[in-house]
Amino acid sequence: MYTCLNYIDGQWMPAQSEATLESRNPANWHELVATFPHSDSTDADKAVQAARRAYQKWRLVPAPNRAEFIYRVGELLLQRKEELAHLMSLEMGKPITESRGDVQEGVDCAFYYAGEGRRLFGQTTTSEMPNKFAMTVRMPIGVCALITPWNFPVAIPCWKALPALVCGNTIILKPAEDTPACANFLIQIFHDAGLPPGVVNLIHGLGEEVGQALVEHPGVDLVSFTGSSQTGAHVGEICSRTHKRVCLEMGGKNAQVVMEDADLELALEGALWGAFGTAGQRCTATSRLILHRDIKDKFTAMLLESTGKLRIGAGTDPDTQIGPIINGVQLQRVMDYMEVARSEGAKILTGGERATEGPIKKGFFFQPTILDQVTPDMRVAREEIFGPVVALIEINSFEEAIAVLNDTPYGLSSSVYTRDVNRAFQAMRDIEAGITYINGPTIGAEVHLPFGGVKQTGNGHREAGSAVLDVFTEWKSVYVDFSGRLQRAQIDNH
Ligand code: UN1
């Protein structure tokens, strides 16, 4: 059992109220994984003050030196990968191989952004005046509040924290209440990497209390949030009222198209991994399969057969392919969608119920579920379910496939299986999404490419890659006049 604490100004401490909350194993709710501080606005304020003080020094540390800390975070994550992955499977439930992948994504991020310490490129350009020099430089923003979800308890905090830090910002991490122990472990690594006090802070607690307090706080300059569209809208509203920079990563309703000319075996593997990996609890999960009518029956039969063989179990069991749903509330939500599916006329081909047999009866498991006869107007074709549920939609042409794929309020990830290069390039052009895969599943983003979506998935920003530097820095334009006289732009040169 872990005892999580807040981490403020380089010190581990309980909430000022000393109240605590519990984190339980979703595969066995009798098992307590951790207790964590039930922080309130007083704790949030303390963290903001510490981060503000630290910012004044950290912003002046040369970026290559800041990067050395980031590099050490990567090394420590690698050294402790197995221990952290095990804790993640216990606390969050995903299969151990996926937990290792989650930690590895943090490592990849660390090494990528450590390298950024020796780039952080700006531009030099010409001036319209003689004897005048012009350039742009990236400036840090200040104190960043990072509000992160439970589905990638290491990768997503790393996506946000590491670029924020290398750019010269200080941070306060508010992790999801379902995965506090993973966050504690990660912040211990930041501590061990020797980051100066106040540069990195951790505040545990409930989103509606301490998350809200951080987003409202006048001492916070930027909020980076990943989570539901509903909470994202709320965060965005507060940030616009308080003039904070805000980066929102929200829902998806990602589709995989399988055309009649596709390699069906390959498309099947992609569909299984995309729809049921992480029990469908990824914002990039495949929640719609758009199938050409010529292969629909054959592909559906193949999918049904393979789905029936998937092994459900605790993430810590190396044989498990589908772990639990994160908690009882989320499980209920997935179950409610089964009612919605039935009432709209969709047919449940397999699954559709809780999985309760054998050793998993004390966990929040749901059977991998295939919904057939889904039409694009149904709620199950439009709303994010966040569980191991995939909807089958039949189409008659490639043009219809793209139109159906685009027909949702979201635009995160997308995939097309075809052997036709012309169709592949048309898909890359016409799909409305931040990410498009050709002959690969909708999941599997790599850290050096931008991550994010169009339409209601985001608010125009991207995480990861070099694109996230535009979230965590502001451009400054600098003019140096070495003519020794006043030169009036737009006037003296005309
Ligand atoms: C998420 O779904 O919240 O592409 C993040 C992927 C992972 C990241 C997913 N690398 O599925």
Boltz pocket constraint, residues with backbone or C-beta under 6 A from the ligand:
constraints:
  - pocket:
      binder: B
      contacts: [[A, 105], [A, 151], [A, 152], [A, 281], [A, 282], [A, 283], [A, 284], [A, 285], [A, 442], [A, 443], [A, 444], [A, 445], [A, 446]]
      max_distance: 6.0
